[in-house]
């Protein structure tokens, strides 16, 4: 199992728990709004674990900035992660 997160600090405990149950697991950092990051994460998972048979994604972000104060870059980030993630 590959446990992907934008930062591996959060993914490591899950991967550790999976390994404790006897399965192979690794933690991999990924930014689902960036195609190169997604490709690198999949390459790492395939190299370490073999082919990807199932993909479960729960990525999502929300903003705390009032809508009329949200910058175009912030808005584009929300759309990229929540709507068009590349996983």
C-alpha positions as CSV (number, residue, x, y, z in Angstrom):
1,X,0.0,0.0,0.0
2,X,1.3,3.4,-0.9
3,X,0.1,6.1,1.5
4,X,0.2,9.4,-0.3
5,X,0.0,12.8,1.3
6,X,1.2,16.3,0.6
7,X,3.7,15.7,3.4
8,X,5.0,12.4,4.4
9,X,4.9,13.3,8.1
10,X,1.2,12.6,8.1
11,X,1.5,9.5,5.9
12,X,4.2,7.7,7.9
13,X,2.0,6.6,10.9
14,X,-0.5,5.1,8.5
15,X,2.2,3.2,6.6
16,X,3.7,2.1,9.9
17,X,0.3,0.7,11.0
18,X,-0.1,-1.2,7.7
19,X,3.3,-2.7,8.0
20,X,2.6,-3.7,11.6
21,X,-0.3,-5.8,10.2
22,X,2.1,-7.6,7.9
23,X,1.5,-5.8,4.6
24,X,4.0,-3.8,2.5
25,X,3.5,0.0,2.8
26,X,5.4,3.2,2.1
27,X,4.7,6.9,2.6
28,X,5.0,9.1,-0.4
29,X,4.7,12.9,-0.7
30,X,2.5,14.2,-3.5
31,X,0.8,17.4,-4.6
32,X,-2.3,16.3,-6.5
33,X,-2.6,19.6,-8.3
34,X,0.8,19.1,-10.0
35,X,1.1,16.4,-12.7
36,X,4.9,16.0,-12.2
37,X,4.4,15.3,-8.5
38,X,1.6,12.8,-9.3
39,X,3.8,11.0,-11.8
40,X,6.7,10.9,-9.4
41,X,4.5,9.4,-6.7
42,X,3.1,6.7,-8.9
43,X,6.6,5.9,-10.2
44,X,7.8,5.5,-6.6
45,X,4.9,3.3,-5.7
46,X,5.3,1.1,-8.8
47,X,9.1,0.8,-8.1
48,X,8.6,-0.2,-4.5
49,X,5.3,-2.1,-4.6
50,X,4.5,-3.1,-8.2
51,X,1.5,-2.1,-10.3
52,X,-1.2,0.1,-8.9
53,X,-4.4,-2.0,-8.7
54,X,-6.7,0.3,-6.7
55,X,-6.6,4.1,-6.1
56,X,-8.6,5.7,-3.3
57,X,-8.3,9.4,-3.0
58,X,-9.6,11.7,-0.2
59,X,-7.7,14.8,-1.0
60,X,-9.4,18.1,-0.4
61,X,-8.8,21.7,0.7
62,X,-11.0,24.6,1.7
63,X,-10.3,28.2,2.2
64,X,-10.9,30.4,5.2
65,X,-10.6,33.6,3.2
66,X,-13.9,35.3,2.4
67,X,-14.8,34.7,-1.2
68,X,-14.4,38.3,-2.2
69,X,-10.9,38.4,-0.7
70,X,-9.8,35.1,-2.3
71,X,-7.0,35.7,-4.8
72,X,-7.0,34.0,-8.2
73,X,-4.1,31.8,-7.2
74,X,-5.9,30.6,-4.1
75,X,-9.0,29.9,-6.1
76,X,-7.1,28.0,-8.8
77,X,-5.5,25.9,-6.0
78,X,-8.9,25.0,-4.6
79,X,-10.1,24.0,-8.0
80,X,-7.0,22.0,-8.8
81,X,-7.1,20.0,-5.6
82,X,-10.8,19.6,-5.2
83,X,-12.1,19.3,-8.7
84,X,-9.3,18.4,-11.2
85,X,-6.8,16.5,-9.0
86,X,-4.5,14.5,-11.2
87,X,-4.5,11.3,-9.2
